[in-house]
Structure formats: structure tokens, C-alpha cells
């Protein structure tokens, strides 16, 4: 019986030339409006929970929002950029947005940490607007692989590639010896291609040009 009723409704809509089944909704008249909470200014509202009065609004959990609607802190190195230290007794530093090792070019080499994130102002979501998100220990500082490789091939004799990557002390030695009499120049090209040589601050190559 229900199938017959649905079929009759579709047939009537087709005869009338109306193919849309949109349902119009009218908001009730009220003088109360939703307030836009700015969590970046209201520091005391970290645990503020937004409750929408829009019955058609698809409110999602705040921690499930896309990166375009949240702002997160950058992961930081536990011992400073390009430095290493002793193995920590536990991994509690991962809950503070810190990483023992930054960067990595293979999935199994990348470390993860929990950074603090907050929802951007006036974005509707359900739940705490401040939360921690599991983030890979990867940072980008404007180093491009193709650009560095071209520097190494054409200007590696004068150590332009090493200067750009942040190895200032080694770059001076390479410059004074004119690329280690050509040997250092060739070796650095191979190190770049093989992925052994990278930025001195443990950042990754920029993914886009």
C-alpha cells in the first residue's frame, strides 16, 4: 500500500511538470539571535559548547572539522631544531605537542604528537571548541627540492645549496675549497637525490611549487 502511494505521488508530480521535492521551512519569528563566540578572544570560554537552534543545520563535532575551519599550533622539537638528546623516560611529551624527531620521508619514519587546536571564530560545531589533535611531526620552512637540486648542480661549487639548506659552517668550507675540489660538489648532488641531505632544521620539502 505504501509503495502504491509513493508511485501515485511521483506520477502526479511528473504530470504537473514538477520534478523537485524540496521542503520549505519557515523559521519561527523570534527576537532572540544566536551569538557568535570568538574563542580566540574569550580565553575563559575554552570549554564553551555551541548549541545551534537551526533545525536544518548539520552540526558536527568540533574535533571532526576540516583543517580549513580550525587553527592548530605547530609541532615543536623536544631538543630544538636539528638537535638530538637522550631517550626520554616516557612519551608524555607527545601530549604537549613536542616531537623527539622532526621530519621523515617514509610513513614509518614519521612521528606523531598531539597539538592544541581551536575552532575559528563563528564556525558552528558541537562540543569543546578547544581540543588536541594527532598531527605528524612535520614542518615546512620554505625549502623546495627542485630548487635546491638546481642550486646544487649549477651553483654547488660555491656552496649555494648548503647555504640555502642552513648548513652555514659546512657551506663556508665548501666555498673555500670550491666544492671540495669538485668531489664535495658531486657528492652533495647524489645525497640530495637519494634523500640523505635535507634542510638543517629537520623540516620537510615543500609539497607544492
MDAnalysis code that builds the backbone (N, CA, C; Angstrom):
import MDAnalysis as mda
import numpy as np

u = mda.Universe.empty(627, n_residues=209, atom_resindex=np.repeat(np.arange(209), 3), trajectory=True)
u.add_TopologyAttr("name", ["N", "CA", "C"] * 209)
u.add_TopologyAttr("resid", np.arange(1, 210))
u.add_TopologyAttr("resname", ["UNK", "UNK", "UNK", "UNK", "UNK", "UNK", "UNK", "UNK", "UNK", "UNK", "UNK", "UNK", "UNK", "UNK", "UNK", "UNK", "UNK", "UNK", "UNK", "UNK", "UNK", "UNK", "UNK", "UNK", "UNK", "UNK", "UNK", "UNK", "UNK", "UNK", "UNK", "UNK", "UNK", "UNK", "UNK", "UNK", "UNK", "UNK", "UNK", "UNK", "UNK", "UNK", "UNK", "UNK", "UNK", "UNK", "UNK", "UNK", "UNK", "UNK", "UNK", "UNK", "UNK", "UNK", "UNK", "UNK", "UNK", "UNK", "UNK", "UNK", "UNK", "UNK", "UNK", "UNK", "UNK", "UNK", "UNK", "UNK", "UNK", "UNK", "UNK", "UNK", "UNK", "UNK", "UNK", "UNK", "UNK", "UNK", "UNK", "UNK", "UNK", "UNK", "UNK", "UNK", "UNK", "UNK", "UNK", "UNK", "UNK", "UNK", "UNK", "UNK", "UNK", "UNK", "UNK", "UNK", "UNK", "UNK", "UNK", "UNK", "UNK", "UNK", "UNK", "UNK", "UNK", "UNK", "UNK", "UNK", "UNK", "UNK", "UNK", "UNK", "UNK", "UNK", "UNK", "UNK", "UNK", "UNK", "UNK", "UNK", "UNK", "UNK", "UNK", "UNK", "UNK", "UNK", "UNK", "UNK", "UNK", "UNK", "UNK", "UNK", "UNK", "UNK", "UNK", "UNK", "UNK", "UNK", "UNK", "UNK", "UNK", "UNK", "UNK", "UNK", "UNK", "UNK", "UNK", "UNK", "UNK", "UNK", "UNK", "UNK", "UNK", "UNK", "UNK", "UNK", "UNK", "UNK", "UNK", "UNK", "UNK", "UNK", "UNK", "UNK", "UNK", "UNK", "UNK", "UNK", "UNK", "UNK", "UNK", "UNK", "UNK", "UNK", "UNK", "UNK", "UNK", "UNK", "UNK", "UNK", "UNK", "UNK", "UNK", "UNK", "UNK", "UNK", "UNK", "UNK", "UNK", "UNK", "UNK", "UNK", "UNK", "UNK", "UNK", "UNK", "UNK", "UNK", "UNK", "UNK", "UNK", "UNK", "UNK", "UNK", "UNK", "UNK", "UNK", "UNK", "UNK"])
u.atoms.positions = np.array([
    [0.833, -1.202, 0.000],
    [0.000, 0.000, 0.000],
    [0.869, 1.252, 0.000],
    [1.936, 1.198, 0.769],
    [2.834, 2.355, 0.853],
    [3.520, 2.594, -0.491],
    [3.886, 1.504, -1.179],
    [4.527, 1.637, -2.493],
    [3.575, 2.270, -3.492],
    [2.309, 1.897, -3.442],
    [1.302, 2.466, -4.357],
    [1.150, 3.959, -4.107],
    [1.169, 4.352, -2.842],
    [1.020, 5.780, -2.507],
    [2.208, 6.586, -3.022],
    [3.426, 6.047, -2.874],
    [4.626, 6.739, -3.356],
    [4.615, 6.834, -4.870],
    [4.209, 5.739, -5.539],
    [4.161, 5.742, -7.001],
    [3.147, 6.759, -7.507],
    [2.001, 6.876, -6.839],
    [0.989, 7.854, -7.239],
    [1.498, 9.272, -7.073],
    [2.255, 9.517, -5.991],
    [2.803, 10.854, -5.753],
    [3.808, 11.239, -6.828],
    [4.678, 10.286, -7.202],
    [5.659, 10.550, -8.250],
    [4.970, 10.796, -9.585],
    [3.929, 10.031, -9.886],
    [3.197, 10.189, -11.141],
    [2.532, 11.549, -11.215],
    [1.934, 11.998, -10.115],
    [1.279, 13.306, -10.092],
    [2.288, 14.421, -10.281],
    [3.459, 14.299, -9.658],
    [4.494, 15.318, -9.809],
    [4.982, 15.376, -11.249],
    [5.098, 14.198, -11.881],
    [5.570, 14.160, -13.265],
    [4.560, 14.790, -14.203],
    [3.280, 14.521, -13.968],
    [2.232, 15.106, -14.814],
    [2.198, 16.613, -14.667],
    [2.359, 17.113, -13.467],
    [2.343, 18.562, -13.230],
    [3.600, 19.249, -13.718],
    [4.633, 18.461, -14.084],
    [5.881, 19.058, -14.576],
    [6.787, 19.547, -13.474],
    [6.560, 19.059, -12.290],
    [7.397, 19.459, -11.149],
    [8.237, 18.265, -10.733],
    [9.552, 18.424, -10.861],
    [10.454, 17.323, -10.550],
    [11.193, 17.516, -9.226],
    [10.915, 18.599, -8.522],
    [11.611, 18.832, -7.270],
    [10.717, 18.490, -6.093],
    [11.309, 18.012, -5.054],
    [10.587, 17.625, -3.853],
    [11.140, 18.404, -2.656],
    [11.481, 19.671, -2.883],
    [12.044, 20.487, -1.821],
    [10.989, 20.812, -0.775],
    [11.391, 20.744, 0.455],
    [10.503, 21.074, 1.563],
    [10.908, 22.439, 2.094],
    [10.008, 23.369, 2.059],
    [10.294, 24.722, 2.527],
    [10.081, 24.792, 4.031],
    [11.012, 25.452, 4.675],
    [10.941, 25.602, 6.123],
    [10.955, 27.087, 6.464],
    [10.061, 27.477, 7.309],
    [9.995, 28.866, 7.749],
    [10.397, 28.935, 9.208],
    [11.386, 29.785, 9.490],
    [11.837, 29.952, 10.864],
    [10.777, 30.676, 11.678],
    [10.605, 30.264, 12.890],
    [9.633, 30.976, 13.743],
    [10.114, 32.381, 14.049],
    [9.190, 33.281, 14.138],
    [9.530, 34.670, 14.425],
    [9.962, 34.800, 15.881],
    [11.153, 35.302, 16.064],
    [11.685, 35.471, 17.412],
    [12.673, 36.623, 17.423],
    [12.820, 37.225, 18.571],
    [13.759, 38.338, 18.731],
    [15.108, 37.863, 19.251],
    [15.249, 36.561, 19.504],
    [16.495, 36.030, 20.026],
    [17.361, 35.521, 18.879],
    [18.576, 35.916, 18.881],
    [19.509, 35.516, 17.839],
    [20.693, 34.773, 18.463],
    [21.282, 33.901, 17.669],
    [22.447, 33.163, 18.140],
    [23.652, 34.091, 18.235],
    [24.423, 33.925, 19.269],
    [25.615, 34.732, 19.450],
    [26.819, 34.039, 18.834],
    [27.655, 34.837, 18.189],
    [28.875, 34.301, 17.591],
    [29.993, 34.418, 18.626],
    [30.484, 33.289, 19.073],
    [31.518, 33.261, 20.105],
    [32.888, 33.244, 19.434],
    [33.749, 34.154, 19.836],
    [35.103, 34.223, 19.315],
    [36.042, 33.621, 20.349],
    [36.434, 32.338, 20.195],
    [37.272, 31.691, 21.210],
    [38.685, 32.229, 21.249],
    [39.119, 32.933, 20.176],
    [40.469, 33.472, 20.172],
    [40.588, 34.681, 21.090],
    [39.448, 35.298, 21.399],
    [39.459, 36.457, 22.289],
    [38.975, 36.094, 23.683],
    [37.946, 35.227, 23.732],
    [37.376, 34.855, 25.012],
    [38.106, 33.628, 25.550],
    [39.211, 33.856, 26.246],
    [40.045, 32.762, 26.726],
    [39.333, 31.920, 27.776],
    [38.336, 32.509, 28.465],
    [37.646, 31.783, 29.507],
    [36.591, 30.832, 28.961],
    [36.358, 30.863, 27.669],
    [35.314, 30.039, 27.075],
    [35.915, 28.857, 26.323],
    [36.969, 28.280, 26.867],
    [37.628, 27.159, 26.189],
    [36.681, 25.968, 26.092],
    [35.912, 25.721, 27.131],
    [35.017, 24.572, 27.144],
    [33.591, 24.960, 26.764],
    [33.432, 26.108, 26.126],
    [32.104, 26.538, 25.722],
    [31.543, 25.584, 24.672],
    [30.319, 25.173, 24.860],
    [29.689, 24.246, 23.937],
    [28.598, 24.970, 23.158],
    [28.728, 24.989, 21.847],
    [27.797, 25.720, 20.982],
    [26.574, 24.852, 20.721],
    [25.397, 25.396, 20.970],
    [24.143, 24.709, 20.706],
    [23.366, 25.508, 19.681],
    [23.195, 24.963, 18.507],
    [22.523, 25.666, 17.428],
    [21.018, 25.492, 17.527],
    [20.272, 26.529, 17.179],
    [18.812, 26.467, 17.135],
    [18.310, 26.297, 15.717],
    [19.228, 26.063, 14.772],
    [18.842, 25.851, 13.382],
    [18.517, 24.374, 13.174],
    [17.254, 24.022, 12.914],
    [16.904, 22.597, 12.775],
    [17.465, 21.957, 11.516],
    [17.855, 22.766, 10.520],
    [18.390, 22.222, 9.276],
    [19.907, 22.299, 9.218],
    [20.533, 22.805, 10.259],
    [21.985, 22.965, 10.248],
    [22.706, 21.673, 10.587],
    [23.589, 21.214, 9.730],
    [24.339, 19.980, 10.016],
    [25.490, 20.253, 10.976],
    [25.227, 20.202, 12.261],
    [26.244, 20.490, 13.259],
    [27.092, 19.238, 13.494],
    [28.388, 19.353, 13.317],
    [29.306, 18.232, 13.506],
    [30.138, 18.463, 14.764],
    [30.813, 17.417, 15.199],
    [31.693, 17.546, 16.345],
    [32.879, 18.448, 15.988],
    [33.282, 19.280, 16.931],
    [34.344, 20.250, 16.662],
    [35.653, 19.568, 16.274],
    [35.966, 18.445, 16.909],
    [37.246, 17.791, 16.623],
    [37.237, 17.067, 15.281],
    [36.071, 17.014, 14.616],
    [35.982, 16.382, 13.303],
    [35.994, 17.394, 12.162],
    [36.111, 18.675, 12.483],
    [36.111, 19.710, 11.451],
    [37.355, 19.609, 10.572],
    [37.214, 20.071, 9.343],
    [38.339, 20.101, 8.416],
    [39.372, 21.131, 8.880],
    [40.599, 20.971, 8.441],
    [41.669, 21.889, 8.841],
    [41.406, 23.320, 8.410],
    [40.528, 23.520, 7.423],
    [40.219, 24.871, 6.964],
    [39.422, 25.658, 7.993],
    [38.820, 24.976, 8.961],
    [37.968, 25.641, 9.941],
    [38.571, 25.667, 11.335],
    [39.804, 25.231, 11.482],
    [40.455, 25.240, 12.788],
    [41.858, 25.820, 12.641],
    [42.419, 26.242, 13.743],
    [43.803, 26.707, 13.784],
    [44.545, 25.898, 14.839],
    [45.690, 25.374, 14.468],
    [46.447, 24.496, 15.358],
    [47.864, 25.009, 15.550],
    [48.427, 24.690, 16.692],
    [49.816, 25.026, 16.951],
    [50.731, 24.115, 16.138],
    [51.902, 24.610, 15.822],
    [52.886, 23.823, 15.091],
    [53.604, 22.878, 16.054],
    [53.862, 21.639, 15.642],
    [54.669, 20.749, 16.495],
    [56.083, 21.292, 16.647],
    [56.651, 21.142, 17.823],
    [57.983, 21.674, 18.088],
    [58.909, 20.523, 18.491],
    [60.189, 20.719, 18.201],
    [61.182, 19.693, 18.530],
    [61.467, 19.698, 20.026],
    [61.648, 18.530, 20.590],
    [61.875, 18.396, 22.030],
    [63.197, 19.003, 22.449],
    [64.230, 18.876, 21.599],
    [65.557, 19.381, 21.945],
    [65.984, 20.552, 21.076],
    [65.073, 21.113, 20.306],
    [65.426, 22.218, 19.443],
    [65.645, 21.744, 18.015],
    [65.544, 22.651, 17.033],
    [65.707, 22.280, 15.623],
    [67.079, 21.683, 15.341],
    [67.083, 20.532, 14.696],
    [68.325, 19.902, 14.289],
    [69.145, 19.323, 15.407],
    [68.584, 19.213, 16.623],
    [69.333, 18.704, 17.766],
    [68.706, 17.403, 18.272],
    [69.509, 16.590, 18.898],
    [69.057, 15.331, 19.485],
    [69.529, 15.247, 20.927],
    [68.879, 14.399, 21.695],
    [69.240, 14.243, 23.101],
    [69.005, 12.825, 23.547],
    [68.987, 12.627, 24.856],
    [68.778, 11.305, 25.411],
    [67.337, 10.853, 25.205],
    [67.162, 9.544, 25.191],
    [65.834, 8.969, 25.041],
    [64.998, 9.290, 26.279],
    [63.831, 9.953, 26.128],
    [63.003, 10.287, 27.292],
    [62.519, 9.025, 27.999],
    [62.274, 9.165, 29.308],
    [61.816, 8.027, 30.093],
    [60.421, 7.581, 29.677],
    [59.582, 8.512, 29.243],
    [58.232, 8.182, 28.762],
    [57.899, 9.088, 27.587],
    [56.745, 8.867, 27.020],
    [56.338, 9.632, 25.844],
    [55.260, 10.650, 26.184],
    [55.300, 11.177, 27.400],
    [54.309, 12.170, 27.798],
    [54.469, 13.480, 27.034],
    [55.667, 13.719, 26.468],
    [55.878, 14.955, 25.712],
    [55.018, 14.987, 24.458],
    [54.525, 13.834, 24.009],
    [53.647, 13.802, 22.846],
    [52.311, 14.475, 23.140],
    [51.920, 14.549, 24.402],
    [50.679, 15.215, 24.778],
    [50.859, 16.721, 24.880],
    [52.063, 17.203, 24.712],
    [52.345, 18.634, 24.804],
    [52.708, 19.234, 23.449],
    [52.506, 18.485, 22.389],
    [52.812, 18.990, 21.053],
    [54.283, 18.981, 20.707],
    [55.079, 18.149, 21.420],
    [56.518, 18.086, 21.169],
    [56.885, 16.787, 20.458],
    [57.981, 16.836, 19.725],
    [58.438, 15.683, 18.962],
    [59.909, 15.426, 19.260],
    [60.249, 14.171, 19.431],
    [61.649, 13.816, 19.639],
    [62.440, 13.939, 18.338],
    [61.769, 13.666, 17.230],
    [62.416, 13.755, 15.922],
    [61.444, 14.378, 14.931],
    [61.915, 15.369, 14.191],
    [61.084, 16.044, 13.209],
    [61.355, 15.486, 11.818],
    [60.347, 15.576, 10.976],
    [60.513, 15.211, 9.576],
    [60.498, 13.718, 9.336],
    [60.733, 13.374, 8.081],
    [60.707, 11.986, 7.646],
    [60.123, 11.907, 6.251],
    [60.656, 11.008, 5.448],
    [60.205, 10.878, 4.059],
    [59.464, 9.566, 3.820],
    [59.429, 8.687, 4.813],
    [58.665, 7.461, 4.734],
    [57.638, 7.440, 5.864],
    [56.503, 6.807, 5.628],
    [55.419, 6.819, 6.606],
    [55.854, 6.221, 7.941],
    [56.657, 5.159, 7.893],
    [57.075, 4.514, 9.139],
    [58.105, 5.325, 9.908],
    [58.686, 6.342, 9.292],
    [59.692, 7.165, 9.968],
    [59.101, 8.417, 10.608],
    [57.843, 8.689, 10.334],
    [57.227, 9.930, 10.820],
    [56.662, 9.730, 12.220],
    [56.982, 10.645, 13.093],
    [56.497, 10.618, 14.470],
    [55.233, 11.470, 14.575],
    [54.363, 11.158, 15.523],
    [53.112, 11.892, 15.710],
    [53.063, 12.477, 17.117],
    [52.357, 13.601, 17.230],
    [52.190, 14.265, 18.510],
    [50.823, 14.924, 18.562],
    [50.365, 15.267, 19.759],
    [49.061, 15.904, 19.940],
    [49.249, 17.405, 20.128],
    [48.816, 18.175, 19.156],
    [48.935, 19.632, 19.229],
    [47.588, 20.229, 19.628],
    [47.634, 21.424, 20.175],
    [46.422, 22.102, 20.613],
    [45.780, 22.830, 19.437],
    [44.491, 22.605, 19.239],
    [43.745, 23.222, 18.145],
    [42.520, 23.951, 18.692],
    [42.090, 24.972, 17.960],
    [40.905, 25.713, 18.341],
    [40.099, 26.007, 17.089],
    [38.786, 26.020, 17.243],
    [37.898, 26.299, 16.120],
    [37.941, 27.788, 15.807],
    [37.931, 28.107, 14.526],
    [37.942, 29.505, 14.113],
    [36.658, 30.206, 14.556],
    [36.702, 31.529, 14.720],
    [35.520, 32.269, 15.176],
    [34.327, 32.076, 14.249],
    [33.156, 31.960, 14.853],
    [31.867, 31.920, 14.155],
    [31.668, 30.650, 13.334],
    [32.410, 29.599, 13.600],
    [32.200, 28.312, 12.963],
    [31.354, 27.451, 13.899],
    [30.220, 26.979, 13.405],
    [29.319, 26.192, 14.232],
    [29.811, 24.752, 14.352],
    [29.832, 24.250, 15.563],
    [30.176, 22.851, 15.793],
    [29.703, 22.473, 17.186],
    [29.677, 21.187, 17.461],
    [29.206, 20.683, 18.736],
    [30.391, 20.164, 19.555],
    [30.422, 20.534, 20.825],
    [31.476, 20.063, 21.709],
    [32.479, 21.152, 22.033],
    [33.517, 20.812, 22.775],
    [34.540, 21.803, 23.134],
    [35.209, 22.385, 21.899],
    [35.382, 23.696, 21.889],
    [35.991, 24.365, 20.747],
    [37.509, 24.370, 20.836],
    [38.044, 23.873, 21.915],
    [39.479, 23.725, 22.084],
    [39.770, 22.254, 22.372],
    [40.664, 21.661, 21.612],
    [40.931, 20.236, 21.738],
    [42.334, 19.949, 21.233],
    [42.783, 18.713, 21.405],
    [44.089, 18.286, 20.909],
    [43.892, 17.322, 19.744],
    [44.747, 17.471, 18.743],
    [44.620, 16.695, 17.512],
    [45.938, 16.000, 17.200],
    [45.847, 14.736, 16.818],
    [47.034, 13.967, 16.466],
    [47.584, 14.472, 15.139],
    [48.826, 14.954, 15.159],
    [49.428, 15.605, 13.998],
    [50.814, 15.040, 13.747],
    [51.183, 14.824, 12.495],
    [52.546, 14.340, 12.212],
    [53.588, 15.389, 12.542],
    [54.740, 14.951, 12.988],
    [55.832, 15.857, 13.354],
    [56.545, 16.325, 12.086],
    [55.852, 17.108, 11.318],
    [56.386, 17.629, 10.062],
    [56.171, 19.137, 10.025],
    [57.217, 19.865, 9.666],
    [57.117, 21.304, 9.496],
    [57.669, 21.674, 8.129],
    [57.188, 22.786, 7.605],
    [57.646, 23.287, 6.312],
    [58.180, 24.707, 6.510],
    [59.388, 24.932, 6.019],
    [60.026, 26.241, 6.192],
    [60.458, 26.863, 4.866],
    [59.796, 26.469, 3.791],
    [60.050, 27.114, 2.508],
    [61.182, 26.535, 1.696],
    [61.557, 25.295, 1.964],
    [62.618, 24.637, 1.189],
    [61.992, 23.778, 0.101],
    [62.421, 23.995, -1.136],
    [61.909, 23.247, -2.279],
    [63.002, 22.335, -2.828],
    [62.642, 21.072, -3.056],
    [63.625, 20.100, -3.500],
    [64.177, 20.441, -4.886],
    [63.302, 20.763, -5.829],
    [63.761, 21.027, -7.186],
    [64.673, 22.245, -7.236],
    [64.304, 23.298, -6.507],
    [65.140, 24.494, -6.465],
    [66.512, 24.195, -5.868],
    [66.525, 23.448, -4.768],
    [67.796, 23.105, -4.124],
    [68.641, 22.214, -5.024],
    [68.012, 21.299, -5.739],
    [68.760, 20.421, -6.639],
    [69.397, 21.214, -7.781],
    [68.674, 22.200, -8.308],
    [69.237, 23.045, -9.366],
    [70.390, 23.885, -8.836],
    [70.241, 24.382, -7.603],
    [71.341, 25.116, -6.975],
    [72.571, 24.224, -6.843],
    [72.331, 22.971, -6.433],
    [73.446, 22.056, -6.216],
    [74.153, 21.711, -7.519],
    [73.403, 21.581, -8.607],
    [74.003, 21.213, -9.891],
    [74.789, 22.368, -10.500],
    [74.177, 23.552, -10.513],
    [74.774, 24.675, -11.225],
    [75.606, 25.602, -10.334],
    [75.261, 25.670, -9.044],
    [75.971, 26.579, -8.144],
    [76.546, 25.857, -6.926],
    [76.609, 24.523, -6.999],
    [77.129, 23.769, -5.865],
    [78.603, 23.990, -5.617],
    [79.340, 24.413, -6.637],
    [80.775, 24.656, -6.464],
    [81.010, 25.784, -5.466],
    [80.122, 26.754, -5.440],
    [80.250, 27.875, -4.500],
    [79.321, 27.687, -3.299],
    [78.824, 26.477, -3.081],
    [78.076, 26.091, -1.872],
    [76.759, 26.820, -1.681],
    [76.124, 27.230, -2.768],
    [74.825, 27.892, -2.645],
    [73.788, 26.932, -2.060],
    [73.860, 25.658, -2.429],
    [72.894, 24.687, -1.917],
    [73.008, 24.516, -0.410],
    [74.235, 24.445, 0.095],
    [74.440, 24.283, 1.531],
    [73.991, 25.515, 2.308],
    [74.242, 26.696, 1.758],
    [73.788, 27.927, 2.406],
    [72.261, 27.962, 2.475],
    [71.588, 27.561, 1.403],
    [70.128, 27.589, 1.380],
    [69.522, 26.602, 2.361],
    [70.171, 25.474, 2.566],
    [69.649, 24.466, 3.480],
    [69.938, 24.778, 4.938],
    [70.804, 25.746, 5.196],
    [71.079, 26.163, 6.572],
    [72.361, 25.619, 7.162],
    [73.177, 24.965, 6.347],
    [74.460, 24.453, 6.840],
    [75.537, 25.512, 6.595],
    [75.509, 26.561, 7.365],
    [76.396, 27.704, 7.112],
    [77.870, 27.348, 7.304],
    [78.187, 26.644, 8.394],
    [79.590, 26.320, 8.669],
    [80.163, 25.404, 7.588],
    [79.405, 24.381, 7.214],
    [79.878, 23.479, 6.177],
    [79.912, 24.174, 4.817],
    [78.992, 25.105, 4.621],
    [78.958, 25.830, 3.357],
    [80.204, 26.691, 3.175],
    [80.692, 27.279, 4.254],
    [81.912, 28.090, 4.166],
    [83.096, 27.214, 3.750],
    [83.198, 26.021, 4.354],
    [84.286, 25.112, 3.984],
    [84.175, 24.648, 2.546],
    [82.969, 24.416, 2.094],
    [82.753, 24.005, 0.703],
    [83.087, 25.136, -0.252],
    [82.749, 26.349, 0.166],
    [83.040, 27.513, -0.680],
    [84.536, 27.766, -0.774],
    [85.240, 27.670, 0.349],
    [86.671, 27.948, 0.357],
    [87.460, 26.923, -0.465],
    [86.933, 25.704, -0.568],
    [87.628, 24.665, -1.340],
    [87.029, 24.468, -2.726],
    [86.129, 25.398, -3.092],
    [85.457, 25.311, -4.397],
    [84.815, 23.937, -4.602],
    [83.932, 23.625, -3.639],
    [83.204, 22.371, -3.734],
    [84.054, 21.169, -3.422],
    [85.005, 21.338, -2.525],
    [85.883, 20.218, -2.188],
    [86.620, 19.709, -3.404],
    [87.116, 20.696, -4.215],
    [87.834, 20.388, -5.459],
    [86.974, 19.538, -6.414],
    [85.658, 19.786, -6.338],
    [84.731, 19.102, -7.236],
    [84.132, 17.832, -6.669],
    [84.799, 17.236, -5.698],
    [84.308, 15.970, -5.141],
    [83.082, 16.210, -4.262],
    [83.179, 17.194, -3.372],
    [82.069, 17.529, -2.479],
    [80.859, 17.954, -3.290],
    [81.089, 18.681, -4.344],
    [80.009, 19.151, -5.211],
    [79.219, 17.961, -5.773],
    [79.913, 16.951, -6.292],
    [79.259, 15.775, -6.866],
    [78.563, 14.954, -5.785],
    [79.211, 14.808, -4.629],
    [78.638, 14.016, -3.539],
    [77.325, 14.615, -3.054],
    [77.266, 15.951, -2.918],
    [76.038, 16.597, -2.448],
    [74.882, 16.387, -3.415],
    [75.167, 16.344, -4.701],
    [74.101, 16.098, -5.674],
    [73.494, 14.721, -5.453],
    [74.348, 13.725, -5.262],
    [73.866, 12.373, -5.016],
    [73.132, 12.279, -3.677],
    [73.615, 12.998, -2.662],
    [72.953, 12.978, -1.359],
    [71.555, 13.580, -1.434],
    [71.386, 14.616, -2.232],
    [70.064, 15.209, -2.415],
    [69.121, 14.245, -3.124],
    [69.590, 13.642, -4.188],
    [68.750, 12.735, -4.966],
    [68.343, 11.513, -4.146],
    [69.245, 11.006, -3.325],
    [68.965, 9.821, -2.511],
    [68.163, 10.140, -1.252],
    [67.930, 11.420, -0.962],
    [67.146, 11.800, 0.211],
    [67.926, 11.820, 1.501],
    [69.244, 11.762, 1.426],
    [70.068, 11.798, 2.632],
    [70.265, 13.227, 3.120],
    [70.411, 14.159, 2.205],
    [70.641, 15.569, 2.541],
    [69.331, 16.330, 2.476],
    [69.009, 17.022, 3.564],
    [67.789, 17.813, 3.642],
    [68.026, 19.090, 4.415],
    [66.984, 19.857, 4.690],
    [67.131, 21.095, 5.451],
    [67.734, 20.856, 6.828],
    [68.534, 21.808, 7.284],
    [69.217, 21.661, 8.569],
    [68.263, 21.739, 9.756],
    [67.096, 22.350, 9.579],
    [66.148, 22.484, 10.687],
    [65.179, 21.310, 10.766],
    [65.486, 20.209, 10.073],
    [64.667, 18.989, 10.084],
    [63.285, 19.189, 9.475],
    [63.099, 20.232, 8.712],
    [61.826, 20.433, 8.030],
    [61.779, 19.605, 6.748],
    [60.575, 19.397, 6.252],
    [60.394, 18.638, 5.030],
    [60.372, 19.563, 3.816],
    [60.575, 18.965, 2.651],
    [60.460, 19.741, 1.420],
    [59.022, 20.192, 1.234],
    [58.863, 21.376, 0.694],
    [57.530, 21.872, 0.400],
    [56.858, 20.955, -0.624],
    [55.586, 20.565, -0.383],
    [54.943, 19.634, -1.314],
    [54.490, 20.268, -2.604],
    [54.353, 21.618, -2.654],
    [53.858, 22.287, -3.854],
    [54.853, 23.355, -4.270],
    [54.798, 23.678, -5.564],
    [55.689, 24.702, -6.126],
    [54.883, 25.908, -6.530],
])
